[in-house]
Amino acid sequence: MKVKCVICDTIDTIEDFSLQAKRLRNRRVHMYLCQECNKRVGENTKKRHATGKFQLYEPKKHKEDLI
């Protein structure tokens, strides 16, 4: 199966019956990232997380804070 990286537009081939290929075929929300882009995004995310200011989600608001 030919796939295209959404960041750098390189075209790679993956096995037709792999789990990644099945996810790409059946769920259009999943996007393919080549190994280089996946590594770069992972490293940058770890750097931002190490700063202490990186949050994936907003903290939950307690009922006491709303009063």
Buried (B, 14 or more C-beta within 10 A) or exposed (E): BEBEBEBEEEEEEBEEEEEEBEBBEEEEEEEBBBEEBEEBEEEEEEEEEEEEEEEEEEEEEEEEEEE
